């Protein structure tokens, strides 16, 4: 059945409303955390009535889970390995780190909210926290695949170790930025992080022998 012009307009309006709600929820939750976020605050931020929010999402937890799920697309792009096989691995790692740094600067609310949810313990785990951990596991697998591509001679344990180190380092740099504000520049820090990752891959390649990755 062909969609009418009126139906297309209503669908477009619904998609735009949903986007506005998700943008507002991400911003509010990134500042106030899970407990400090409310449908009323999101409504105030996006300029839409609470009834519109409840039309798209059954409750706050469902809304914040959707915020995290949508944000994964942004992170998936940031974790795409730049360049091709002819480019030096060090340059590709540095470019990848630059992509992640830019994403953190452009869209910090996702990781800010996710870390808050991860560190907060509740008797009943929110859906938003489960979604963040699920998305994080997917991102980890993608990063591990990228590192394995750069260091094909490294064994699985080595790749897992460097992947954990890479994610932990990125989390730490993000927290340093949150604490230091404008006094902390993520770009050179991630550049330094990239060199450390490349050196770690080099040391762990071929059974721990100091073999330079081309």
PESULSUL-V429432 format. One record per residue. N is the residue number from 1. RES is the residue in one small letter. SS is DSSP state (helix for helix, strand for strand, loop for the rest). PHI is phi as a letter, one per 30 degrees, with the letter a starting at -180 (* if undefined). OMEGA is omega in whole degrees, -180 to 180 (999 if undefined). Layout:
BEGIN
n: [N/N]
res: [RES/RES]
ss: [SS/SS]
phi: [PHI/PHI]
omega: [OMEGA/OMEGA]
END
This chain:
BEGIN
n: [1/2/3/4/5/6/7/8/9/10/11/12/13/14/15/16/17/18/19/20/21/22/23/24/25/26/27/28/29/30/31/32/33/34/35/36/37/38/39/40/41/42/43/44/45/46/47/48/49/50/51/52/53/54/55/56/57/58/59/60/61/62/63/64/65/66/67/68/69/70/71/72/73/74/75/76/77/78/79/80/81/82/83/84/85/86/87/88/89/90/91/92/93/94/95/96/97/98/99/100/101/102/103/104/105/106/107/108/109/110/111/112/113/114/115/116/117/118/119/120/121/122/123/124/125/126/127/128/129/130/131/132/133/134/135/136/137/138/139/140/141/142/143/144/145/146/147/148/149/150/151/152/153/154/155/156/157/158/159/160/161/162/163/164/165/166/167/168/169/170/171/172/173/174/175/176/177/178/179/180/181/182/183/184/185/186/187/188/189/190/191/192/193/194/195/196/197/198/199/200/201/202/203/204/205/206/207/208/209/210/211/212/213/214]
res: [x/x/x/x/x/x/x/x/x/x/x/x/x/x/x/x/x/x/x/x/x/x/x/x/x/x/x/x/x/x/x/x/x/x/x/x/x/x/x/x/x/x/x/x/x/x/x/x/x/x/x/x/x/x/x/x/x/x/x/x/x/x/x/x/x/x/x/x/x/x/x/x/x/x/x/x/x/x/x/x/x/x/x/x/x/x/x/x/x/x/x/x/x/x/x/x/x/x/x/x/x/x/x/x/x/x/x/x/x/x/x/x/x/x/x/x/x/x/x/x/x/x/x/x/x/x/x/x/x/x/x/x/x/x/x/x/x/x/x/x/x/x/x/x/x/x/x/x/x/x/x/x/x/x/x/x/x/x/x/x/x/x/x/x/x/x/x/x/x/x/x/x/x/x/x/x/x/x/x/x/x/x/x/x/x/x/x/x/x/x/x/x/x/x/x/x/x/x/x/x/x/x/x/x/x/x/x/x/x/x/x/x/x/x]
ss: [loop/loop/loop/loop/helix/helix/helix/helix/helix/helix/helix/helix/helix/helix/helix/helix/helix/helix/helix/helix/helix/helix/helix/helix/helix/helix/helix/helix/helix/helix/helix/helix/helix/helix/helix/helix/loop/loop/helix/helix/helix/helix/helix/helix/helix/helix/loop/loop/loop/helix/helix/helix/helix/helix/helix/helix/loop/loop/loop/helix/helix/helix/helix/helix/helix/helix/helix/helix/helix/helix/helix/helix/helix/helix/helix/helix/helix/helix/loop/loop/loop/loop/loop/loop/loop/loop/loop/loop/helix/helix/helix/helix/helix/helix/helix/helix/helix/helix/helix/helix/helix/helix/helix/helix/helix/helix/loop/helix/helix/helix/helix/helix/helix/helix/helix/helix/helix/helix/helix/loop/loop/loop/loop/loop/loop/loop/helix/helix/helix/helix/helix/helix/helix/helix/helix/helix/helix/helix/helix/helix/helix/helix/helix/helix/helix/helix/helix/helix/helix/helix/loop/loop/loop/loop/loop/helix/helix/helix/helix/helix/helix/helix/helix/helix/helix/helix/helix/helix/helix/helix/helix/helix/helix/helix/helix/helix/helix/helix/helix/helix/helix/helix/helix/loop/loop/helix/helix/helix/helix/helix/helix/helix/helix/helix/helix/helix/helix/helix/helix/helix/helix/helix/helix/helix/helix/helix/helix/helix/loop/loop/loop/loop/loop/loop]
phi: [*/d/d/d/d/d/d/d/d/d/d/d/d/d/d/d/d/d/d/d/d/d/d/d/d/d/d/d/d/d/c/c/i/d/d/d/d/b/d/d/d/d/d/d/d/c/i/c/d/e/d/d/d/d/d/d/b/d/a/d/d/d/d/d/d/d/e/d/d/d/d/d/e/d/d/d/d/d/c/d/d/d/i/b/d/d/d/e/e/e/d/d/d/d/d/d/d/d/d/d/e/d/d/d/d/d/b/d/d/d/d/e/d/d/d/e/d/d/d/d/c/b/e/c/d/d/d/d/d/d/d/d/d/d/d/d/d/d/d/d/d/d/d/d/d/d/d/d/d/d/b/d/d/d/d/d/d/d/d/d/d/d/d/d/d/d/d/d/d/d/e/d/d/d/d/d/d/d/d/d/i/d/d/c/c/d/d/d/d/d/d/d/d/d/d/d/d/d/d/d/d/d/d/c/d/h/i/i/d/d/c/d/d/d]
omega: [-179/-180/-180/179/179/179/178/-180/179/179/179/178/178/179/179/177/180/179/180/179/-179/178/-179/-179/179/-179/-180/-178/178/179/-171/-178/-176/-175/-177/179/178/177/-180/179/178/177/179/-177/-175/179/178/-179/180/180/177/179/-180/176/-179/-173/-174/179/-179/-178/178/179/-177/174/178/176/-178/-180/180/-177/-178/179/178/-179/178/178/-179/-177/176/-176/-180/177/178/-173/180/-180/178/-178/-179/-179/-179/177/179/179/178/178/177/177/-180/179/179/180/178/179/-178/-175/-176/-172/-178/-178/178/179/-178/179/176/-179/-178/-175/-180/180/179/177/178/-175/179/176/-179/178/178/180/179/-180/178/179/-180/177/178/178/178/179/179/179/178/178/177/-179/178/176/-179/-178/-175/-180/180/180/-174/180/180/179/178/-179/-178/177/177/179/-179/-179/179/179/179/176/-178/179/178/179/177/177/179/-179/-174/179/-176/179/-179/178/-176/-173/178/178/177/174/177/179/180/178/179/178/179/179/178/177/180/-178/-175/179/177/173/176/178/-178/-179/-177/175/-177/999]
END
